[in-house]
Amino acid sequence: MKFGLHCGTRGAAMDPDGLVAIAKRAEAAGFTHLGLSDHVVIATEVNSPYPYTKSQKWFAHDSGECLDQLTTLAFVAAATSTLRLLTSVMVLPHRPAMLTAKMLATIDHLSRGRLTVGVGVGWMAEEIALLHDVPFKRRGRLADEYIEAFRTLWREALPVYRGDLVAFDKLLFEPKPAASGGPPIWVGGETVPARRRAGRLGDAWYPVANNPAAPYDSLDRFRDGLADMRGHAEAAGRDPAEIEIGLLTVAYRLGEADVLEDGTRRPFTGPAEAVLDDIGAFAEAGLDHLVIGFESNDLGRSLDTIDGLAQSVIHKAG
C-alpha cells in the first residue's frame, strides 16, 4: 500500500513558504503523492449540487480564493525531488485540451516523470460555464476525448485526433513527457459512467470514499465498485489487473470512530489498531493507493497532521 495526501489550494497552501513546507514535510515523511484540488474561479451563485455531502452544499463557497492547480504543482515540483505530483482531480472541462496536454507534459518533463494525472468531469456547472464553452451534459464525452487526445499528443510524432469535441492534426508536440507513454491517468469518480471510463481508459481508478450517491465507505461497497469497474475493463478487452486502484478519504480520524448509517464503524476512523486493520483489509481487496485528504489555514497544524499521519499510518503499516 502506498499513501498520499490531498489538500486544497488555499489556506496554508496558498502561502509560497507554507506550500513548500507542506510538500517537503510530506516527502520527508514518506508519502508518495501530494494531490491538489482544482478550481480556477468560483461563481458567485452556485446552485449545482455538491456530490460529497448529504446536504449537497459545498463547504468552500466563501472567499473565492484558490490557486491554479497545474501552476501550483509545477511550483511544488521545483521544491521536491521524489514526491509524485497528483492532480486530485483535474476537472477536464476547465481548460482547452491541447493547452492542458502541453501543461501536463511540461510538468512531467521538468519534474523528471513525477506527474500523476487524476481526472474528473466536474460537478460545478457554473464554473465550467465560465471557463469553457461546452454543454455541461456533454462533459462525459469530452472527458473521454480529452484522455484519448492527451495520449495521442504524448505518444505520436505527428499526432492526429478527430473527435466530436476535440480535433487536431498538422502539428508537432514536443517535448514528450518524461514518462514513457505519458504520465499515468487516474480516472476519478464514483458513479457507473466513472467506473466505465476507468475500466476503458484509466491507468487507475480513483474514487472518493464519501459520495452519498455512490459510497465506498465500507469494505463491501468498495469491493462491489471495484468488481464493477473491472467488469467494464474486461468488456473493453483490457486486463483489469493492469489498472491500479486509489481511494481518497477525507474521513480519516484516529481516536473516536465515526459511525455509518447501519451502526458500524466507518473505515479509517477509530483506534489506531482498527485503522491499520482497515488498511490491510482494503489492500487485500485490491487498494494500491490510499490518499488522505486534509485542509487547514494553520501551517503548524498542517505539518503536525502530516507528522501524525506518518507515525500512525506509514511507519506502522509498512
N, C-alpha and C positions, 0 to 999 in steps of 0.2 A: 504494500500500500504506500502510495506517495501522498504528501499533504501539501495543500496550497492555502493561500489567504486571498480573500476577496475584500476590497474596500471601495468606497465611493471616491469620487474625485472632488471632494470638498472637505470642509472641516480641517483637521490636522494635515491631511494630504494636500491641501491647497497651497500651503506654505512650501517653498522650494526646499528649505533645510529640513522641514518636517517630513516631506515626502522621501527625501534621500535617507533620512534616519530610519523611517519605516522600512524602506526597501533593503537597506544594508542590514538591519536587525533581522528581517525575515530570512535573508540569505545566510547570515551567520548562524541562525537558529536551526537551519536545516530544511526549511520549506523549499519545495521545488518550484512552485509557481507563486507569482503575485498577480492577482487579477484586479482589473479596474473596470468599473461600470461605464456605461456610455449614455450621456446626454449632451447635447450640443446647445440647445436653447430650451427654455421652459415656457410653455404657453401660459398666459395669464389666466386663462379659463380652461380647466382640464375636466372634461366630463367622461373621458374614456375610463372604463372600469379597470382598476389595478388588479392583476391576477393573483397577487401573493398575500392578500389579506382577506379575511371573511367580509369585512365592510366594503371591500373593493375601492377603498380610498388610499391614495398614495401618500405615504408619510412625509415625503421630501418635497412636497409642493409648497415651498415657502419663499426662500430668497432668490431662487433662480441661479445660484452660484454652482458652477460645475466647470472643471477643466475639460478640454477636448481629450478624449481617451487616447487617440493614437499619438498625438504630440506628446502627451504625458508619458506614455510608455517609451517613446524614444528618449526622453529625458532620463527615465529610470534606467534604461539600457546603458547609458553613459556612466552611471554611478555604481553599476554592479558588474559582475563577471560570470557568474554561474546561474543566477536566478532566471527562470523562464518567465517570459512576459506574456500574460494571458489577457486577451480581450474577453471580458466576463460580464455579459457578452457584447459584441459589437452589433448594433442594430443595423442590419443591411440596408434598409431603405434610407438611412440618414445621409448617404454620400453616393456620388456617381461611381459606377462600377470600375471604370478604368483608373480613375484617380485613387480609389480605395486600394485597388490591387497594387498600384505603384507605392503608396504609403506603406502598406504592409510589407512589400518586398524590400523597401528601403530599411525599415526597422529590422527585418530579419537579416539583411546583409550587414548592416552596421553593428548588430549585436552578435554576429557570427553564428547565426542559426538558432537563436534563443526564443523565437516568437512562437506562440500557440494561438491560433485564431479561433476563439469562441464566437459563434454567430447565432443570431436570432432574428425573428421577423418584427419584433417590437410590439408594444401594446398601446402606446400613446398616439392616437390618430392625429391629435392636434400638433404634436411636434413633427411628425412625419410630413404633414401638410405644409408646415412652414419651411421644411428643408428640401423636399423632393416632390416633384410633380408626378406622383404615382398614386393610382387609386388604392386606398387602404386595403380593400378587399382583395387586391391582386398582389399583396406583398409576399404571399407564399410562393407564387410563381416567380416573382422577382428574386426571391432568395435562392431558389433552385438554379436560376440562370446565373446569378452572381457567383455561386460556388463553382459552377462549370466554367464560367468565364475566367475566374481567378486562376484556375488550374491551367487553362489554355494559355493565358498570358505568362504564367510562371514556368511553363514547361516547353512551349513550342518556339522554335527560332523565328518563324513567321506566323504569328497567331492569327487565326481566323475563327470567328464565332458569329453565328446568326441565330438569335432567339427572338421571341416576341417583344421583349423589353430591353434586351441588350444585344448589340450587334457591332462588330468591328472587323476590319481587315486592312491590308496595306500599311502595316506599321511594324516597327522594331520596338521591343520591350526589353531593355537591359538596364542594369544588371539583373540577372535572375536572383531569386532568393538564395541565401547560403545553403539552406537545407535542400537536399536533392528532392526535386519534385514540388518544392514549396513547403511552407510550414504546415503542420497538421491542423486540420479544421475540425473543431469540436462543435457539433450541432446542438444548440441549446433548445430547450422547450420540453414540455411535459405531455402535450396532447397527442392524439393519433397522428395528425399531419407532421408534427415534430419527430415522432418516433419513426414514421415512414421516411422522412427526409434523412434522418441519421442513418437508417438502415441502407438507404440507396446511395447516399453521397458522403457520409461523415467518416472521418478517421476516428472519431469518438462521439459518443452520446453524452450530453452534459445537461441534465435536468436540474431544476431547483426542487428541493425536498418538500417545500411547504406551499405548493399551489393547491388551494382548497378544491379546485375543479378536477385536479389530477394529482393527488398527493403521493409522494414517495416517502412518507414519514413513518413507515413500518417496513419491516423486512419482507413481509408477504407482498405488500404493494410494490416495493422495489423489484422483487423477483418477477411479478406479473408484468410490469412495464418493460423490464429487460427482455423477457421472453417475447413480448410483442415486437419490440424493436428488432430482435434477432430474426423473428419470422419475416419481417419486411426485408431484411438483408438477404435471407435465403431466397425470397421471391425475386429479388433483383439479381440473383446469381452470384452473390458475394458470400465469402466465408465469415460468419458472424464472429468467429474467434479473432479475426483481424481488427475488429472495432473495439477500441478501448472504451472504458466506462468511467465517467466522472460524475460527481454529485456535489452540488452546492448546498450547504446547510447554513442557515442563519440562526438556527435554534440551539446550537451547541452551548452547553452550560454545565459546569461542574458544580456539585452541591445538590441543591433541591431540584428534583426531577420535574419536568413538565409532563402533563398527563394528556393523552389523546382522548377523543370522544368516547371510545369504548372503555376508558378507565385504565388502559395500560400505559406504561411509561413511554414517553417519546424517546426514540433512539437519539444518542449523543447528548443526553441530558441525565443528570443524577450523579451518583458516586463515581469516582474515577474508575473503579473496577468494572462497573456496569458499562461505562462508556468504552473502555478498552474491549469488553466483550462484544459490544456493538460493532466496533471497528473490525474485529476478527470475523464476525458473522457476515457483515456486508462484503468484506474481502472474499470470503469463501463463496458468496453468492455471485461474485463477478466484478465488484467495485475495484477499480485501479487507482483512482484519484479522489480523495476527499478534500474538498475546498471549503474552508470555514470562513463565513462572512462576518465582518465586524466594521464598525464605523464610529469614530469619536472625534469631538472637537478638541480633545485634550491629548497632546502629543505624549506626555508621560504615561497616561492611561493606555494609549495605543501600544507603546513599547512594552509596558508591563503585560498587556494582553498577549503580545507575541511571545514574550518570555514564558508566561504561564502556559500557553498552548504547547510550546516546545517541550517543557518539562513534563506536562501531564499527558501529552499525546505522542509526539515524535520520539522522544527518548525511551518511553515505555513500550510503545507499540513496535518500535524497531527491534 
